[in-house]
Amino acid sequence: MSKEPIRVAIIGTARRSEYYYGPVIAGLPADANVQLVAVWGRSEASARRLGEQLGVPWYTDLDRLVRETAPQIGIVSVTYSANGAVGLMAVEHGLHVLLETPIAHKLSEADAIIAAAEARGLKIEVAEQFHRRPREQIKLKLIESGLFGKVYSSFNDFAGHGYHGVSVMRSYLGFDAKPVSVVGVVEDYALAPHAAFLSDSFGPRTETQEHGIIRFAGGQIGIYHWTSVGYDSALRWWRSSRFLAEKGMGITTGMGWDVKEELTLLAPGGEAPRRITLERRLERTDGGALMAMVAHTGDPDLPIVRWDNPFCHEVKHWHPAPGSEVSTQWHDDEIAVAGCLMSLVDAVRSGSAPTYGPHQARLDQEIVLAIRMSSMQGGQPVALPIDPAAQTI
């Protein structure tokens, strides 16, 4: 596999461009050989600000950016409503793209992006990072090991909104499991006055609850729950994901991000659960960067299952002092976002498919839309796939 530099441009000046993508590119291991070469923005002021912040040329003309800096990958980081349109524009300019979530709001927009990329032989990855976080990666490795047998049902209880939550739920069943129908209920409820942390305000609030049951072709079931105040309300502190499998189960429980993993198999004799112990292995005994997630299974044939952090040793401060090599430590979300980017980089280098990709991202969004469509139809089942031309929400 070639290790020629992969040249990357950030397309858009949304906040994640500055606090996520610039630092993540700078912090990738040296042997990844990924270079940020330019940024693009709609307005001169925002493009200049981002370019100066990240130390690269800035443009408001995407044609000129492509001609003068020759990027191979465009990271599309724009406002929520513009994601689909700007993603298509980047593909039409010949760029492999890392798209923010959702891939597009309308399925027809997602299909246009996918078709344009396929016609040009370009790769698409989507920055769906929730299932790439270390605690999720070790659970997926345990499921992949076969210790749990087949996973029959999977639950998301406020462990991410919309497509994020659906993606976590689907990951336990396997992204190759085919959903065939969705039943959904969506309702609004008035809440007592309380603090809204994201808006730094206090007062009465209204929440939208979303609930869905997803049936899969192999007989598996996915259960999805979300509330619109799930990220910043003391009234809705619960965060959990679960799976029930042939030989055991796993449940994440907790308040906010202070969560606990309970993973169990059968104890010898078959009369009690046997707990799997998870260890966050750090680079020092008193802390430091995450080196690995290690599962101690108690199984004599497979006593240890391990997920290694590929971004542990060479993470550096953004804009370090001249001559300095100061180590820093990424949190789980930065590790996950870096995993999204490297999935695309590796696909571009090897010619293979990204590990998640546009079709999975489209399906996660389709399930969210089907939950809402089912609710609008009084809870009637909605068959998948949805006709993109019939989408009304």
MIROKE-583039 format. One record per residue (C-alpha): residue in three letters; residue number from 1; x, y, z. Coordinates in steps of 0.02 Angstrom, whole numbers, m for minus. Layout:
! residues N
[rec 'Ala', NUM, [X, Y, Z]]
...
***
This chain:
! residues 393
[rec 'Met', 1, [0, 0, 0]]
[rec 'Ser', 2, [70, 169, m51]]
[rec 'Lys', 3, [117, 290, 86]]
[rec 'Glu', 4, [118, 443, m26]]
[rec 'Pro', 5, [46, 595, 63]]
[rec 'Ile', 6, [m143, 607, 64]]
[rec 'Arg', 7, [m189, 790, 39]]
[rec 'Val', 8, [m344, 850, 130]]
[rec 'Ala', 9, [m449, 1008, 118]]
[rec 'Ile', 10, [m582, 1059, 243]]
[rec 'Ile', 11, [m738, 1112, 149]]
[rec 'Gly', 12, [m836, 1226, 264]]
[rec 'Thr', 13, [m806, 1332, 416]]
[rec 'Ala', 14, [m924, 1255, 544]]
[rec 'Arg', 15, [m858, 1249, 722]]
[rec 'Arg', 16, [m803, 1067, 703]]
[rec 'Ser', 17, [m681, 1123, 567]]
[rec 'Glu', 18, [m582, 1219, 696]]
[rec 'Tyr', 19, [m599, 1119, 856]]
[rec 'Tyr', 20, [m607, 943, 781]]
[rec 'Tyr', 21, [m541, 920, 605]]
[rec 'Gly', 22, [m392, 1036, 607]]
[rec 'Pro', 23, [m321, 966, 770]]
[rec 'Val', 24, [m364, 786, 723]]
[rec 'Ile', 25, [m269, 798, 558]]
[rec 'Ala', 26, [m121, 876, 647]]
[rec 'Gly', 27, [m123, 741, 780]]
[rec 'Leu', 28, [m127, 588, 667]]
[rec 'Pro', 29, [24, 472, 678]]
[rec 'Ala', 30, [168, 526, 566]]
[rec 'Asp', 31, [159, 366, 465]]
[rec 'Ala', 32, [m21, 406, 417]]
[rec 'Asn', 33, [56, 542, 306]]
[rec 'Val', 34, [m101, 650, 297]]
[rec 'Gln', 35, [m80, 836, 259]]
[rec 'Leu', 36, [m205, 978, 276]]
[rec 'Val', 37, [m175, 1088, 123]]
[rec 'Ala', 38, [m320, 1212, 117]]
[rec 'Val', 39, [m490, 1267, 182]]
[rec 'Trp', 40, [m644, 1331, 92]]
[rec 'Gly', 41, [m785, 1440, 156]]
[rec 'Arg', 42, [m932, 1531, 80]]
[rec 'Ser', 43, [m883, 1699, 153]]
[rec 'Glu', 44, [m712, 1780, 142]]
[rec 'Ala', 45, [m712, 1823, 327]]
[rec 'Ser', 46, [m748, 1646, 389]]
[rec 'Ala', 47, [m630, 1565, 264]]
[rec 'Arg', 48, [m488, 1683, 310]]
[rec 'Arg', 49, [m516, 1657, 496]]
[rec 'Leu', 50, [m511, 1468, 480]]
[rec 'Gly', 51, [m362, 1467, 362]]
[rec 'Glu', 52, [m261, 1580, 477]]
[rec 'Gln', 53, [m310, 1476, 628]]
[rec 'Leu', 54, [m254, 1314, 546]]
[rec 'Gly', 55, [m105, 1389, 454]]
[rec 'Val', 56, [m157, 1343, 276]]
[rec 'Pro', 57, [m218, 1438, 120]]
[rec 'Trp', 58, [m402, 1486, 121]]
[rec 'Tyr', 59, [m523, 1499, m25]]
[rec 'Thr', 60, [m701, 1548, m67]]
[rec 'Asp', 61, [m686, 1473, m243]]
[rec 'Leu', 62, [m683, 1283, m236]]
[rec 'Asp', 63, [m624, 1268, m417]]
[rec 'Arg', 64, [m473, 1373, m377]]
[rec 'Leu', 65, [m438, 1277, m216]]
[rec 'Val', 66, [m435, 1113, m312]]
[rec 'Arg', 67, [m324, 1182, m451]]
[rec 'Glu', 68, [m197, 1265, m336]]
[rec 'Thr', 69, [m184, 1143, m190]]
[rec 'Ala', 70, [m232, 975, m270]]
[rec 'Pro', 71, [m321, 892, m123]]
[rec 'Gln', 72, [m379, 713, m138]]
[rec 'Ile', 73, [m500, 716, 9]]
[rec 'Gly', 74, [m626, 848, 60]]
[rec 'Ile', 75, [m691, 850, 238]]
[rec 'Val', 76, [m865, 927, 225]]
[rec 'Ser', 77, [m899, 1026, 385]]
[rec 'Val', 78, [m1042, 1148, 360]]
[rec 'Thr', 79, [m1202, 1200, 444]]
[rec 'Tyr', 80, [m1327, 1060, 475]]
[rec 'Ser', 81, [m1446, 1109, 335]]
[rec 'Ala', 82, [m1310, 1127, 202]]
[rec 'Asn', 83, [m1229, 957, 225]]
[rec 'Gly', 84, [m1307, 869, 75]]
[rec 'Ala', 85, [m1286, 1011, m49]]
[rec 'Val', 86, [m1105, 1048, m5]]
[rec 'Gly', 87, [m1063, 863, 0]]
[rec 'Leu', 88, [m1126, 844, m178]]
[rec 'Met', 89, [m1028, 998, m231]]
[rec 'Ala', 90, [m867, 925, m160]]
[rec 'Val', 91, [m893, 759, m250]]
[rec 'Glu', 92, [m931, 850, m413]]
[rec 'His', 93, [m762, 936, m394]]
[rec 'Gly', 94, [m678, 766, m394]]
[rec 'Leu', 95, [m645, 744, m209]]
[rec 'His', 96, [m661, 590, m102]]
[rec 'Val', 97, [m765, 653, 44]]
[rec 'Leu', 98, [m786, 632, 230]]
[rec 'Leu', 99, [m964, 692, 261]]
[rec 'Glu', 100, [m1036, 752, 424]]
[rec 'Thr', 101, [m1193, 671, 491]]
[rec 'Pro', 102, [m1322, 644, 427]]
[rec 'Ile', 103, [m1260, 604, 252]]
[rec 'Ala', 104, [m1408, 710, 193]]
[rec 'His', 105, [m1579, 756, 259]]
[rec 'Lys', 106, [m1673, 687, 110]]
[rec 'Leu', 107, [m1640, 513, 44]]
[rec 'Ser', 108, [m1642, 583, m133]]
[rec 'Glu', 109, [m1497, 698, m86]]
[rec 'Ala', 110, [m1401, 551, m14]]
[rec 'Asp', 111, [m1434, 451, m173]]
[rec 'Ala', 112, [m1371, 595, m280]]
[rec 'Ile', 113, [m1208, 605, m181]]
[rec 'Ile', 114, [m1182, 416, m190]]
[rec 'Ala', 115, [m1220, 410, m377]]
[rec 'Ala', 116, [m1103, 556, m414]]
[rec 'Ala', 117, [m962, 473, m316]]
[rec 'Glu', 118, [m987, 303, m398]]
[rec 'Ala', 119, [m988, 382, m572]]
[rec 'Arg', 120, [m820, 463, m534]]
[rec 'Gly', 121, [m741, 318, m442]]
[rec 'Leu', 122, [m734, 416, m279]]
[rec 'Lys', 123, [m745, 356, m99]]
[rec 'Ile', 124, [m867, 420, 32]]
[rec 'Glu', 125, [m852, 399, 220]]
[rec 'Val', 126, [m972, 475, 346]]
[rec 'Ala', 127, [m916, 541, 516]]
[rec 'Glu', 128, [m1031, 427, 616]]
[rec 'Gln', 129, [m915, 411, 764]]
[rec 'Phe', 130, [m1026, 343, 904]]
[rec 'His', 131, [m993, 158, 868]]
[rec 'Arg', 132, [m807, 197, 845]]
[rec 'Arg', 133, [m782, 256, 1024]]
[rec 'Pro', 134, [m667, 141, 1124]]
[rec 'Arg', 135, [m801, 72, 1241]]
[rec 'Glu', 136, [m907, 26, 1089]]
[rec 'Gln', 137, [m759, m45, 993]]
[rec 'Ile', 138, [m716, m169, 1131]]
[rec 'Lys', 139, [m897, m228, 1139]]
[rec 'Leu', 140, [m899, m253, 951]]
[rec 'Lys', 141, [m737, m352, 961]]
[rec 'Leu', 142, [m813, m462, 1096]]
[rec 'Ile', 143, [m967, m493, 988]]
[rec 'Glu', 144, [m855, m528, 837]]
[rec 'Ser', 145, [m756, m655, 940]]
[rec 'Gly', 146, [m909, m767, 949]]
[rec 'Leu', 147, [m914, m774, 1139]]
[rec 'Phe', 148, [m1092, m707, 1142]]
[rec 'Gly', 149, [m1155, m810, 996]]
[rec 'Lys', 150, [m1290, m728, 890]]
[rec 'Val', 151, [m1359, m560, 948]]
[rec 'Tyr', 152, [m1548, m568, 942]]
[rec 'Ser', 153, [m1602, m395, 999]]
[rec 'Ser', 154, [m1520, m227, 1021]]
[rec 'Phe', 155, [m1577, m73, 1115]]
[rec 'Asn', 156, [m1533, 111, 1114]]
[rec 'Asp', 157, [m1599, 204, 1266]]
[rec 'Phe', 158, [m1543, 385, 1241]]
[rec 'Ala', 159, [m1364, 333, 1192]]
[rec 'Gly', 160, [m1368, 455, 1047]]
[rec 'His', 161, [m1498, 547, 946]]
[rec 'Gly', 162, [m1568, 499, 776]]
[rec 'Tyr', 163, [m1445, 416, 659]]
[rec 'His', 164, [m1314, 410, 798]]
[rec 'Gly', 165, [m1426, 307, 910]]
[rec 'Val', 166, [m1486, 198, 766]]
[rec 'Ser', 167, [m1305, 166, 716]]
[rec 'Val', 168, [m1258, 109, 892]]
[rec 'Met', 169, [m1411, m3, 899]]
[rec 'Arg', 170, [m1374, m80, 728]]
[rec 'Ser', 171, [m1189, m106, 765]]
[rec 'Tyr', 172, [m1227, m244, 893]]
[rec 'Leu', 173, [m1332, m340, 767]]
[rec 'Gly', 174, [m1202, m315, 631]]
[rec 'Phe', 175, [m1211, m186, 493]]
[rec 'Asp', 176, [m1250, m326, 371]]
[rec 'Ala', 177, [m1417, m361, 458]]
[rec 'Lys', 178, [m1555, m302, 342]]
[rec 'Pro', 179, [m1698, m201, 419]]
[rec 'Val', 180, [m1867, m235, 338]]
[rec 'Ser', 181, [m1997, m135, 436]]
[rec 'Val', 182, [m2013, 3, 565]]
[rec 'Val', 183, [m2149, 51, 689]]
[rec 'Gly', 184, [m2131, 220, 771]]
[rec 'Val', 185, [m2212, 339, 895]]
[rec 'Val', 186, [m2162, 522, 911]]
[rec 'Glu', 187, [m2245, 635, 1040]]
[rec 'Asp', 188, [m2214, 806, 1120]]
[rec 'Tyr', 189, [m2226, 835, 1308]]
[rec 'Ala', 190, [m2215, 988, 1421]]
[rec 'Leu', 191, [m2078, 983, 1554]]
[rec 'Ala', 192, [m2058, 1074, 1719]]
[rec 'Pro', 193, [m1942, 1226, 1715]]
[rec 'His', 194, [m1760, 1178, 1729]]
[rec 'Ala', 195, [m1587, 1218, 1662]]
[rec 'Ala', 196, [m1544, 1192, 1480]]
[rec 'Phe', 197, [m1356, 1170, 1482]]
[rec 'Leu', 198, [m1324, 1188, 1295]]
[rec 'Ser', 199, [m1415, 1355, 1282]]
[rec 'Asp', 200, [m1365, 1412, 1457]]
[rec 'Ser', 201, [m1546, 1455, 1498]]
[rec 'Phe', 202, [m1678, 1412, 1628]]
[rec 'Gly', 203, [m1865, 1391, 1606]]
[rec 'Pro', 204, [m2005, 1277, 1546]]
[rec 'Arg', 205, [m1960, 1160, 1405]]
[rec 'Thr', 206, [m2044, 1044, 1282]]
[rec 'Glu', 207, [m1970, 877, 1238]]
[rec 'Thr', 208, [m1999, 768, 1086]]
[rec 'Gln', 209, [m1991, 583, 1125]]
[rec 'Glu', 210, [m1954, 462, 983]]
[rec 'His', 211, [m1981, 274, 1001]]
[rec 'Gly', 212, [m1956, 142, 867]]
[rec 'Ile', 213, [m1961, m46, 841]]
[rec 'Ile', 214, [m1858, m107, 694]]
[rec 'Arg', 215, [m1877, m284, 627]]
[rec 'Phe', 216, [m1736, m366, 531]]
[rec 'Ala', 217, [m1740, m500, 396]]
[rec 'Gly', 218, [m1649, m626, 507]]
[rec 'Gly', 219, [m1779, m610, 646]]
[rec 'Gln', 220, [m1678, m488, 752]]
[rec 'Ile', 221, [m1761, m337, 832]]
[rec 'Gly', 222, [m1694, m164, 864]]
[rec 'Ile', 223, [m1772, m48, 994]]
[rec 'Tyr', 224, [m1737, 139, 985]]
[rec 'His', 225, [m1780, 275, 1112]]
[rec 'Trp', 226, [m1732, 459, 1112]]
[rec 'Thr', 227, [m1785, 622, 1189]]
[rec 'Ser', 228, [m1741, 791, 1116]]
[rec 'Val', 229, [m1676, 851, 1285]]
[rec 'Gly', 230, [m1569, 697, 1311]]
[rec 'Tyr', 231, [m1404, 789, 1301]]
[rec 'Asp', 232, [m1436, 932, 1422]]
[rec 'Ser', 233, [m1578, 900, 1544]]
[rec 'Ala', 234, [m1568, 844, 1724]]
[rec 'Leu', 235, [m1741, 768, 1698]]
[rec 'Arg', 236, [m1675, 648, 1565]]
[rec 'Trp', 237, [m1510, 588, 1634]]
[rec 'Trp', 238, [m1520, 407, 1578]]
[rec 'Arg', 239, [m1400, 344, 1444]]
[rec 'Ser', 240, [m1397, 160, 1398]]
[rec 'Ser', 241, [m1371, 37, 1258]]
[rec 'Arg', 242, [m1401, m150, 1269]]
[rec 'Phe', 243, [m1393, m312, 1174]]
[rec 'Leu', 244, [m1467, m483, 1211]]
[rec 'Ala', 245, [m1374, m628, 1134]]
[rec 'Glu', 246, [m1379, m817, 1122]]
[rec 'Lys', 247, [m1246, m841, 1257]]
[rec 'Gly', 248, [m1253, m682, 1359]]
[rec 'Met', 249, [m1295, m498, 1362]]
[rec 'Gly', 250, [m1221, m326, 1379]]
[rec 'Ile', 251, [m1291, m168, 1454]]
[rec 'Thr', 252, [m1222, 7, 1470]]
[rec 'Thr', 253, [m1300, 108, 1610]]
[rec 'Gly', 254, [m1265, 277, 1685]]
[rec 'Met', 255, [m1292, 463, 1699]]
[rec 'Gly', 256, [m1227, 569, 1557]]
[rec 'Trp', 257, [m1056, 502, 1510]]
[rec 'Asp', 258, [m1027, 428, 1684]]
[rec 'Val', 259, [m1077, 254, 1626]]
[rec 'Lys', 260, [m1044, 75, 1678]]
[rec 'Glu', 261, [m1029, m76, 1566]]
[rec 'Glu', 262, [m1104, m242, 1621]]
[rec 'Leu', 263, [m1059, m384, 1504]]
[rec 'Thr', 264, [m1103, m561, 1555]]
[rec 'Leu', 265, [m1087, m739, 1493]]
[rec 'Leu', 266, [m1140, m897, 1585]]
[rec 'Ala', 267, [m1040, m956, 1734]]
[rec 'Pro', 268, [m986, m1140, 1736]]
[rec 'Gly', 269, [m1137, m1245, 1778]]
[rec 'Gly', 270, [m1255, m1128, 1687]]
[rec 'Glu', 271, [m1342, m1061, 1843]]
[rec 'Ala', 272, [m1269, m886, 1859]]
[rec 'Pro', 273, [m1198, m746, 1752]]
[rec 'Arg', 274, [m1010, m728, 1734]]
[rec 'Arg', 275, [m954, m548, 1719]]
[rec 'Ile', 276, [m827, m489, 1592]]
[rec 'Thr', 277, [m707, m361, 1666]]
[rec 'Leu', 278, [m663, m212, 1556]]
[rec 'Glu', 279, [m499, m120, 1584]]
[rec 'Arg', 280, [m449, 48, 1512]]
[rec 'Arg', 281, [m261, 22, 1495]]
[rec 'Leu', 282, [m169, 189, 1504]]
[rec 'Glu', 283, [10, 232, 1457]]
[rec 'Arg', 284, [56, 266, 1639]]
[rec 'Thr', 285, [m1, 193, 1804]]
[rec 'Asp', 286, [m61, 367, 1856]]
[rec 'Gly', 287, [m147, 413, 1693]]
[rec 'Gly', 288, [m97, 466, 1518]]
[rec 'Ala', 289, [m166, 422, 1348]]
[rec 'Leu', 290, [m278, 272, 1319]]
[rec 'Met', 291, [m174, 129, 1251]]
[rec 'Ala', 292, [m305, m7, 1241]]
[rec 'Met', 293, [m471, m73, 1299]]
[rec 'Val', 294, [m447, m248, 1371]]
[rec 'Ala', 295, [m586, m371, 1410]]
[rec 'His', 296, [m549, m509, 1534]]
[rec 'Thr', 297, [m680, m637, 1487]]
[rec 'Gly', 298, [m653, m782, 1607]]
[rec 'Asp', 299, [m666, m898, 1456]]
[rec 'Pro', 300, [m525, m1027, 1458]]
[rec 'Asp', 301, [m513, m1031, 1267]]
[rec 'Leu', 302, [m517, m841, 1244]]
[rec 'Pro', 303, [m472, m761, 1410]]
[rec 'Ile', 304, [m427, m590, 1339]]
[rec 'Val', 305, [m501, m486, 1199]]
[rec 'Arg', 306, [m410, m322, 1163]]
[rec 'Trp', 307, [m441, m166, 1060]]
[rec 'Asp', 308, [m286, m58, 1035]]
[rec 'Asn', 309, [m299, 130, 1015]]
[rec 'Pro', 310, [m217, 166, 846]]
[rec 'Phe', 311, [m190, 348, 894]]
[rec 'Cys', 312, [m104, 328, 1061]]
[rec 'His', 313, [79, 369, 1044]]
[rec 'Glu', 314, [101, 512, 922]]
[rec 'Val', 315, [m35, 635, 966]]
[rec 'Lys', 316, [35, 811, 976]]
[rec 'His', 317, [m28, 981, 1031]]
[rec 'Trp', 318, [m102, 1087, 891]]
[rec 'His', 319, [25, 1226, 854]]
[rec 'Pro', 320, [160, 1172, 979]]
[rec 'Ala', 321, [300, 1291, 1020]]
[rec 'Pro', 322, [444, 1285, 892]]
[rec 'Gly', 323, [554, 1135, 923]]
[rec 'Ser', 324, [438, 1057, 1052]]
[rec 'Glu', 325, [361, 884, 1047]]
[rec 'Val', 326, [226, 894, 1180]]
[rec 'Ser', 327, [116, 740, 1199]]
[rec 'Thr', 328, [m71, 762, 1223]]
[rec 'Gln', 329, [m214, 642, 1255]]
[rec 'Trp', 330, [m367, 625, 1146]]
[rec 'His', 331, [m534, 590, 1227]]
[rec 'Asp', 332, [m641, 448, 1162]]
[rec 'Asp', 333, [m733, 558, 1037]]
[rec 'Glu', 334, [m574, 624, 957]]
[rec 'Ile', 335, [m512, 445, 942]]
[rec 'Ala', 336, [m675, 399, 857]]
[rec 'Val', 337, [m673, 547, 736]]
[rec 'Ala', 338, [m493, 506, 690]]
[rec 'Gly', 339, [m553, 330, 653]]
[rec 'Cys', 340, [m683, 398, 531]]
[rec 'Leu', 341, [m550, 498, 439]]
[rec 'Met', 342, [m425, 355, 431]]
[rec 'Ser', 343, [m560, 239, 365]]
[rec 'Leu', 344, [m572, 354, 214]]
[rec 'Val', 345, [m384, 380, 200]]
[rec 'Asp', 346, [m354, 192, 200]]
[rec 'Ala', 347, [m493, 166, 71]]
[rec 'Val', 348, [m417, 297, m45]]
[rec 'Arg', 349, [m245, 218, m30]]
[rec 'Ser', 350, [m300, 37, m51]]
[rec 'Gly', 351, [m449, 55, m166]]
[rec 'Ser', 352, [m557, m38, m39]]
[rec 'Ala', 353, [m721, 17, 36]]
[rec 'Pro', 354, [m729, 125, 194]]
[rec 'Thr', 355, [m775, 27, 349]]
[rec 'Tyr', 356, [m944, 114, 372]]
[rec 'Gly', 357, [m978, 210, 213]]
[rec 'Pro', 358, [m1122, 303, 129]]
[rec 'His', 359, [m1245, 159, 113]]
[rec 'Gln', 360, [m1241, 123, 300]]
[rec 'Ala', 361, [m1258, 309, 337]]
[rec 'Arg', 362, [m1406, 322, 219]]
[rec 'Leu', 363, [m1488, 172, 302]]
[rec 'Asp', 364, [m1470, 247, 476]]
[rec 'Gln', 365, [m1554, 406, 415]]
[rec 'Glu', 366, [m1689, 305, 325]]
[rec 'Ile', 367, [m1735, 215, 487]]
[rec 'Val', 368, [m1751, 382, 578]]
[rec 'Leu', 369, [m1866, 446, 441]]
[rec 'Ala', 370, [m1967, 284, 445]]
[rec 'Ile', 371, [m1996, 303, 634]]
[rec 'Arg', 372, [m2068, 476, 604]]
[rec 'Met', 373, [m2169, 422, 453]]
[rec 'Ser', 374, [m2244, 277, 552]]
[rec 'Ser', 375, [m2294, 394, 692]]
[rec 'Met', 376, [m2378, 513, 569]]
[rec 'Gln', 377, [m2477, 362, 505]]
[rec 'Gly', 378, [m2540, 318, 679]]
[rec 'Gly', 379, [m2405, 190, 717]]
[rec 'Gln', 380, [m2430, 86, 561]]
[rec 'Pro', 381, [m2278, m16, 506]]
[rec 'Val', 382, [m2173, 65, 370]]
[rec 'Ala', 383, [m2089, m58, 253]]
[rec 'Leu', 384, [m1908, m31, 205]]
[rec 'Pro', 385, [m1838, 28, 90]]
[rec 'Ile', 386, [m1932, 193, 81]]
[rec 'Asp', 387, [m1964, 266, m91]]
[rec 'Pro', 388, [m1856, 425, m90]]
[rec 'Ala', 389, [m1984, 511, m202]]
[rec 'Ala', 390, [m2118, 482, m68]]
[rec 'Gln', 391, [m2019, 561, 74]]
[rec 'Thr', 392, [m2118, 704, 148]]
[rec 'Ile', 393, [m2018, 744, 306]]
***
